[in-house]
Amino acid sequence: MEVLWAPWRLNYILGPKPEECVFCIPRETDEDEERYILARGEHCFVIMNKFPYNNGHLMVTPYRHTSTLTELTLEESNDCMLWIRHATSILEKAFHPQGVNMGLNLGEAAGAGIAQHLHFQIVPRWNGDASFMAVFGETTVIPEHLSSTYSRLKPLFDEITF
């Protein structure tokens, strides 16, 4: 029997949930690499999911703490969409996925893992990536360590100019 490891998932499943919002990140900090922040916009930032569904799973999150899409200002909405577009383009360039899932779960009933602070999910997909492990074992196998993915994506985000 082959053993497949995804040890970072156990921290999320069993670990204590932080009392503070994990998406309330200061606009300026020297912890971007530690927090897996790939890029910062005027009103939002792009961050890697520390507990990904698939390799390259990213999120675009407004700085402002809000759980409701309709509370975003026009500027915040536009900045989020701009960074969703950039992130999708970079994932296509870096990983050549055969598809991309993206979405927004509003509220716990809709599946939001962190319902208090909205965040847009961007998940690259490949044919056959949802194998028997995901279907029967409720386990996802990520083929690359988060630090390696960060090192691969960060230079591509750094190339973006406005």
N, C-alpha and C positions, 0 to 999 in steps of 0.2 A: 504494500500500500504506500503510495506517495503522500507525503505530508506537505501541505501548503500553509505557509505562515502569513498572517496579517496581524501582527502583534499590536499595532497602534489602535485597532478597533476596540480592544478590551478596555483601554483607558476610558474611552467614551461610554461604553456600555456599563461598566462597573464603577467607574470613578465618580467622585463627588462633582456635582454640577456647581460651577462658579456662582457666587452670589451676585457679582457685578456682570454687566452685559459684556460679552466677549467681543461684540462689534462696536462698542463705544471706545474707539481708539483715538488718541490725540492726533490732531492734524500734523503735528511735527513730533517725531520721536526717533531715537537711534535704534529702535528695536524692530525695524521693518523686516530684516532677514529672519530674526528669531520668530516673528509672528507670521512669516510667509506672505508679507504684503509685497505685491509685485509692482504696483503703480498707484499713484495718487492723482486724482483729479481735483478740481476746485470744490466739488460738493460730495465726492464719493471716492472710494478706493477699490482696488482689485486685490483680492486675497485668495490664497489657496485654501481649500477645505482640508483641515487637519485630519478629518475622518472621511476620506473621499469614497464616492460610489465607484469611481473609475479613475484611472491615471489621468492627470491633468484637470481634475475637477476644480473649477474656479468659482468665485462668488464676487459680485459687484454689490457694494454696500454703501448707502449714504452715511456720511459722518453723523448726521443728526439722528438721534434716537427717536424712531417712530415705527409703529407697527402697521400703519395704514397707508396704502398707496395714494389715496386721495389727499393725504396730508402733505405729500411732497410738493415743493414749489415747482414751478415750471423749470427753473434753472436746475434744480436737483434732478428732476425727471429727465431732462435733456442730457445732463452730464452722465447719469447712470446709463442711458441708452447709448451714448457715445462710447463709453468704456465697455459695454457689452459687445458692441461692434468690434472694437479693437481687440478685446480678449478672444472673440470668436476667430478673427483673422489670424491672430498669433497662434492659437491652438491648431488651426488648419495648417499653418506653415511649419510648426514644430512637430506635430504628431500625425498629420495626414489622416484624421479620422474619416470614417465613411459616413458619419452623421454626427449631429450635435443635439443633445437635449438641452433646453433652457426653459426656465420657468421661475415662478414666484408662488410660494405657498403662503397665503395670508391666514394666520390663525392656526392654533393647534389642531383643530378638527380637519383642516385642509392638509395637514402633514408637516407644518413648520416645526422643525426641531427647536428653533429659537424664535418663538412667535413674537417676542417683544420688540425686535429690531429687524425690519424687513431686509431681505438680501436676495438677490437674483442668482440663481444657480445656472452654471454653464458646465455641461458634462459631455466631453467627447465620447463618441461611441464607435464601435467596430462590429461588423457582422460576427456573431458568435461570442461576443464578450460576456453575455449573460448566460454562462454555462450552467451545468447541473449544480455547481456550488451555490450560485445565486438563487436558483429556482428551488432547490431542495434544502440546502444547508443555510440559507439566509446569510451567506458569507461571500464577500467580494475579495478577489485576489488582485492586488495592485502590483504590477510588474516592476515598478521603479520606486526607490525610496523618495520621500517628499523632498529631502535636501537636494537630490539629484535633479528632480523635476524643477525645483526652484532655480537652480543654477542654469538649467537649460532655457527657462522662460524669461528670467529677469533681464538678460541682455536685449531680448526682443522688445520688451516693454520699454526699456531705456532708450530705444531708438525712436520712439514716438515723439514727434514734435508738433507743436501747434502754431 
